[in-house]
Amino acid sequence: MIRCARRAVLGVAFAALVAAVHAADAYRWQLPRGFPEPAVPADNPMSAEKVALGARLFADPRLSVTGRYSCASCHDPARSFTDGLARSRGATGDTLPLNAPSLINAAYNASLGWHDAGVTTLERQMRGPLFNAHPPELGLAGREADVERSLLADSSMRTAFAAAFPWDDDPVTMDNTIRAIAAYERTLLAAASPFDRYVFAGDHAALTDQQKRGMDIFFSDRGGCARCHGGINFAGDWIDRGHPSARAVFVDTGTGEAVRVPTLRNLPATAPYMHDGRFATLDAVLDHYEKLATDPAADARLRRAPLTTEERAALREFLGSLADPR
């Protein structure tokens, strides 16, 4: 009897695993040209139903202590998934210590924390804003059961969770909420900028002559920008399905602490800049790096000879070419 029961349990587990694998294989990515398939954790396979649920939960204010905040409050799609603030505010009104980073192409990030290189999956990253307490962001620590009850009482949510996690007898859980949002965030891909059209689509008219000069400076030792901002997301080495691990780039940008190098994509939509939001304009950022370039105490990767006025203007124009149409 025990042996039969054990076989039955193993059979159910195996069937669930097979279903998960088939779901992952069946998911149809909408990948920009030239971009690899993102890495996906084995315990959170992609499905269209899960992504759709994650999109709903991302904007659902029930996932905050006040019922008025959501993930989208700090990661507004209209601002390339940032919030326009120097430092974000939590659900209870507290000012948070850091600027909200863009989620565009976050699926390729080797690390997702500003300071912690160990935050290597979107699932793990989600636990920070959900459960941080000092100061609170969404403020759900100790309130997980309340959120689950609220979602379970919503018939459309029950249906959506059941579709997203068909092998789970009790799908409406906080863990599955995190999995669904992470799956949705993996689909936030953008690569329709003039640079992408030039490089991946062979459209040689996509960049102006000045932007092409700026690109040469960016990728050369003269500019030195690509020492940190290389890769498909201009944020250093990346991860994908065929390259599931990488080391994120961390650099001290003049504050005495090393922070993760962010993407340079969609800069017009993501001001203010830096991990602490201290610069309101891109020109202020370039001014700052010009000072660091000749500072003997600065990180060696940031030091170089000063740029001429013409070189800086070309570099700025190239950075503008990394923005998708709005």
C-alpha positions as CSV (number, residue, x, y, z in Angstrom):
1,M,0.0,0.0,0.0
2,I,2.7,2.5,1.0
3,R,4.7,1.5,-2.1
4,C,1.7,2.2,-4.3
5,A,1.0,5.5,-2.7
6,R,4.7,6.5,-3.1
7,R,4.5,5.6,-6.8
8,A,1.4,7.7,-7.2
9,V,3.0,10.7,-5.6
10,L,6.1,10.3,-7.7
11,G,3.9,9.9,-10.8
12,V,2.1,13.2,-10.0
13,A,5.4,15.0,-9.4
14,F,6.8,13.7,-12.7
15,A,3.7,14.7,-14.6
16,A,3.9,18.2,-13.1
17,L,7.6,18.4,-14.2
18,V,6.8,17.3,-17.7
19,A,4.0,19.8,-17.9
20,A,6.3,22.6,-16.8
21,V,9.0,21.6,-19.3
22,H,6.4,21.5,-22.1
23,A,5.1,24.9,-21.0
24,A,8.6,26.4,-21.1
25,D,9.3,24.9,-24.5
26,A,5.9,26.1,-25.9
27,Y,6.3,29.7,-24.8
28,R,6.9,32.0,-27.7
29,W,9.3,34.8,-27.0
30,Q,8.9,38.1,-28.8
31,L,12.7,38.7,-29.0
32,P,14.2,41.8,-30.6
33,R,16.5,41.1,-33.5
34,G,19.9,40.0,-32.4
35,F,18.9,39.3,-28.8
36,P,19.2,35.8,-27.3
37,E,16.5,34.0,-25.4
38,P,16.6,35.0,-21.7
39,A,17.7,32.5,-19.0
40,V,14.7,31.2,-17.0
41,P,14.9,29.4,-13.7
42,A,14.0,25.7,-13.8
43,D,11.4,26.2,-11.1
44,N,9.6,29.0,-12.9
45,P,9.0,28.1,-16.5
46,M,7.5,30.6,-18.8
47,S,3.9,30.5,-20.1
48,A,1.6,33.0,-21.7
49,E,-0.9,32.6,-18.9
50,K,1.8,33.2,-16.2
51,V,3.0,36.4,-18.0
52,A,-0.5,37.7,-18.3
53,L,-1.1,37.1,-14.6
54,G,2.2,38.8,-13.8
55,A,1.2,41.8,-15.8
56,R,-2.0,42.2,-13.7
57,L,-0.2,41.6,-10.4
58,F,2.5,44.1,-11.3
59,A,-0.1,46.9,-11.4
60,D,-2.2,45.5,-8.5
61,P,-2.3,47.8,-5.4
62,R,-3.4,44.9,-3.3
63,L,0.3,44.1,-3.2
64,S,1.0,47.0,-0.8
65,V,0.2,47.7,2.9
66,T,-1.9,50.7,2.0
67,G,-3.7,49.3,-1.0
68,R,-2.6,52.3,-3.1
69,Y,0.8,51.2,-4.3
70,S,2.0,48.6,-6.7
71,C,5.2,47.6,-8.5
72,A,4.2,50.0,-11.3
73,S,4.2,52.9,-8.8
74,C,8.1,52.9,-8.9
75,H,8.4,51.2,-12.3
76,D,6.1,53.1,-14.6
77,P,6.0,51.7,-18.1
78,A,5.7,55.3,-19.5
79,R,9.1,56.1,-17.9
80,S,10.8,53.0,-19.2
81,F,9.8,51.4,-15.9
82,T,11.3,54.1,-13.6
83,D,9.5,56.8,-11.6
84,G,11.1,60.1,-12.3
85,L,12.2,60.6,-8.7
86,A,15.7,61.0,-7.4
87,R,14.9,58.4,-4.8
88,S,11.7,56.5,-4.8
89,R,9.0,56.6,-2.1
90,G,7.5,53.6,-0.5
91,A,3.8,52.8,0.0
92,T,3.8,54.5,3.4
93,G,5.4,57.7,2.1
94,D,9.0,57.0,3.3
95,T,11.8,58.1,1.0
96,L,13.8,55.1,-0.1
97,P,17.6,55.2,-0.2
98,L,17.9,54.4,-3.9
99,N,16.8,55.4,-7.3
100,A,14.3,53.0,-9.1
101,P,16.3,51.3,-11.9
102,S,14.7,50.6,-15.2
103,L,13.3,47.1,-15.7
104,I,13.9,47.2,-19.5
105,N,15.9,44.1,-20.5
106,A,16.3,43.2,-16.8
107,A,16.1,39.6,-17.9
108,Y,19.7,39.9,-19.1
109,N,21.1,41.5,-15.9
110,A,23.8,39.4,-14.2
111,S,22.7,41.0,-10.9
112,L,19.6,43.0,-10.0
113,G,20.6,44.8,-6.8
114,W,22.3,48.2,-6.7
115,H,24.7,46.9,-4.1
116,D,24.2,43.2,-3.7
117,A,25.9,41.1,-6.4
118,G,24.1,38.0,-5.0
119,V,20.6,39.1,-6.2
120,T,20.8,37.2,-9.5
121,T,17.2,36.4,-10.3
122,L,14.1,38.5,-10.6
123,E,12.3,36.1,-8.2
124,R,14.8,36.9,-5.5
125,Q,14.9,40.6,-6.3
126,M,11.1,40.8,-5.9
127,R,11.4,39.8,-2.2
128,G,13.2,43.1,-1.5
129,P,10.5,45.6,-2.4
130,L,7.7,43.3,-1.1
131,F,9.1,42.6,2.3
132,N,11.8,45.3,3.2
133,A,10.9,46.9,6.5
134,H,13.5,49.7,7.0
135,P,12.1,51.6,5.3
136,P,9.2,49.7,3.9
137,E,8.6,49.7,0.1
138,L,5.4,47.7,-0.5
139,G,5.3,46.8,3.2
140,L,4.0,43.2,3.0
141,A,6.2,41.6,5.6
142,G,3.9,39.6,7.9
143,R,0.9,40.3,5.7
144,E,1.3,37.6,3.1
145,A,-1.7,35.7,4.2
146,D,-3.9,38.8,4.0
147,V,-2.8,39.3,0.4
148,E,-3.4,35.7,-0.5
149,R,-6.9,35.9,1.0
150,S,-7.7,39.1,-1.0
151,L,-6.5,37.5,-4.3
152,L,-8.3,34.3,-3.5
153,A,-11.6,36.2,-3.0
154,D,-11.3,37.6,-6.6
155,S,-12.8,35.0,-8.9
156,S,-11.0,36.4,-12.0
157,M,-7.7,36.1,-10.1
158,R,-8.5,32.5,-9.0
159,T,-9.0,31.6,-12.6
160,A,-5.8,33.4,-13.7
161,F,-3.7,31.7,-11.0
162,A,-5.2,28.3,-11.9
163,A,-4.3,28.9,-15.6
164,A,-0.8,30.0,-14.8
165,F,0.0,27.2,-12.3
166,P,-2.2,24.3,-13.6
167,W,-0.1,21.6,-11.7
168,D,-0.6,23.4,-8.4
169,D,-3.6,22.4,-6.2
170,D,-3.3,25.6,-4.3
171,P,-2.0,28.1,-6.8
172,V,-2.9,31.4,-5.1
173,T,0.1,31.9,-2.9
174,M,2.7,34.7,-2.4
175,D,5.4,32.5,-3.9
176,N,3.4,32.1,-7.1
177,T,2.6,35.8,-7.1
178,I,6.4,36.4,-7.1
179,R,6.9,33.8,-9.9
180,A,4.2,35.4,-12.1
181,I,5.6,38.9,-11.7
182,A,9.1,37.7,-12.4
183,A,7.9,35.9,-15.6
184,Y,6.2,39.2,-16.7
185,E,9.4,41.2,-16.0
186,R,11.4,38.8,-18.2
187,T,9.3,39.9,-21.2
188,L,10.1,43.6,-20.8
189,L,12.4,43.7,-23.8
190,A,13.3,46.7,-25.9
191,A,15.8,47.0,-28.7
192,A,14.2,49.3,-31.4
193,S,16.6,52.2,-30.9
194,P,18.5,53.8,-33.8
195,F,21.6,51.9,-32.6
196,D,19.8,48.6,-32.8
197,R,18.5,49.3,-36.3
198,Y,22.0,50.2,-37.3
199,V,23.7,47.2,-35.7
200,F,21.1,44.4,-35.9
201,A,19.0,45.4,-38.9
202,G,21.8,46.8,-41.1
203,D,20.1,50.2,-41.5
204,H,23.2,52.4,-42.0
205,A,21.1,55.5,-42.2
206,A,19.7,54.9,-38.6
207,L,22.6,56.8,-37.1
208,T,23.8,60.3,-38.0
209,D,27.4,60.9,-38.8
210,Q,27.8,62.5,-35.4
211,Q,26.3,59.6,-33.6
212,K,28.7,57.3,-35.5
213,R,31.6,59.4,-34.3
214,G,30.2,59.2,-30.8
215,M,29.9,55.4,-31.1
216,D,33.5,55.2,-32.0
217,I,34.5,57.2,-29.0
218,F,32.2,55.1,-26.7
219,F,33.8,51.8,-27.7
220,S,37.4,53.1,-27.8
221,D,39.9,53.6,-25.1
222,R,39.6,57.3,-25.8
223,G,36.1,57.3,-24.3
224,G,36.5,54.2,-22.1
225,C,32.7,53.9,-21.7
226,A,32.5,50.3,-22.8
227,R,34.9,49.2,-20.0
228,C,31.8,49.2,-17.9
229,H,28.9,49.7,-20.2
230,G,29.5,46.9,-22.7
231,G,27.1,44.1,-23.7
232,I,23.7,44.1,-25.4
233,N,22.2,46.1,-22.6
234,F,25.1,48.5,-22.1
235,A,25.5,47.3,-18.5
236,G,28.4,44.8,-18.8
237,D,28.3,41.1,-19.3
238,W,24.9,39.6,-19.5
239,I,23.1,36.3,-18.9
240,D,20.9,34.3,-21.3
241,R,19.7,30.8,-21.9
242,G,23.0,29.7,-23.4
243,H,25.1,31.8,-21.0
244,P,23.2,31.5,-17.7
245,S,25.8,33.0,-15.4
246,A,28.0,36.1,-15.5
247,R,29.7,38.5,-13.2
248,A,27.9,41.9,-12.9
249,V,30.1,45.0,-13.1
250,F,30.3,47.1,-9.9
251,V,32.1,50.5,-9.9
252,D,32.6,53.3,-7.4
253,T,31.3,56.4,-9.2
254,G,32.7,58.9,-6.7
255,T,30.7,58.1,-3.6
256,G,33.1,55.7,-1.9
257,E,30.9,52.7,-2.5
258,A,30.7,50.3,-5.5
259,V,27.3,50.1,-7.2
260,R,26.1,48.0,-10.1
261,V,26.5,49.5,-13.5
262,P,23.0,50.2,-15.0
263,T,21.8,50.1,-18.5
264,L,22.2,53.1,-20.8
265,R,19.2,52.3,-22.8
266,N,16.3,54.8,-22.9
267,L,18.1,57.6,-21.0
268,P,15.7,60.4,-22.0
269,A,13.0,58.5,-20.1
270,T,14.9,57.5,-17.0
271,A,16.1,60.8,-15.4
272,P,17.3,61.5,-12.8
273,Y,20.4,59.5,-13.0
274,M,22.8,57.4,-10.9
275,H,21.9,55.0,-8.1
276,D,21.0,57.8,-5.8
277,G,19.4,60.0,-8.4
278,R,21.8,62.9,-7.8
279,F,22.0,64.2,-11.3
280,A,18.9,65.6,-13.0
281,T,20.4,65.8,-16.5
282,L,22.6,63.7,-18.8
283,D,24.9,66.7,-19.2
284,A,25.4,66.7,-15.4
285,V,26.4,63.0,-15.6
286,L,28.9,63.7,-18.3
287,D,30.3,66.6,-16.3
288,H,30.8,64.3,-13.4
289,Y,32.6,61.7,-15.4
290,E,34.9,64.3,-17.0
291,K,36.0,65.2,-13.4
292,L,36.5,61.6,-12.5
293,A,38.5,61.0,-15.7
294,T,41.4,63.1,-14.3
295,D,41.0,62.3,-10.6
296,P,43.9,60.1,-9.5
297,A,41.8,58.6,-6.7
298,A,39.0,57.5,-9.1
299,D,38.5,53.9,-10.2
300,A,41.0,53.1,-12.9
301,R,38.3,52.2,-15.3
302,L,37.0,55.7,-15.2
303,R,40.3,57.5,-15.8
304,R,41.3,58.8,-19.2
305,A,42.4,62.0,-20.9
306,P,39.7,64.7,-21.1
307,L,37.4,64.7,-24.1
308,T,37.2,67.7,-26.4
309,T,34.0,69.7,-26.7
310,E,33.4,68.1,-30.1
311,E,34.0,64.6,-28.8
312,R,31.7,65.1,-25.8
313,A,29.0,66.4,-28.1
314,A,29.3,63.4,-30.4
315,L,29.3,61.0,-27.4
316,R,26.1,62.6,-26.1
317,E,24.4,62.2,-29.4
318,F,25.4,58.5,-29.5
319,L,23.8,58.0,-26.0
320,G,20.6,59.4,-27.4
321,S,20.7,56.8,-30.2
322,L,20.2,54.1,-27.5
323,A,16.6,55.2,-26.9
324,D,13.6,53.4,-28.3
325,P,10.8,55.4,-29.9
326,R,8.4,56.7,-27.2
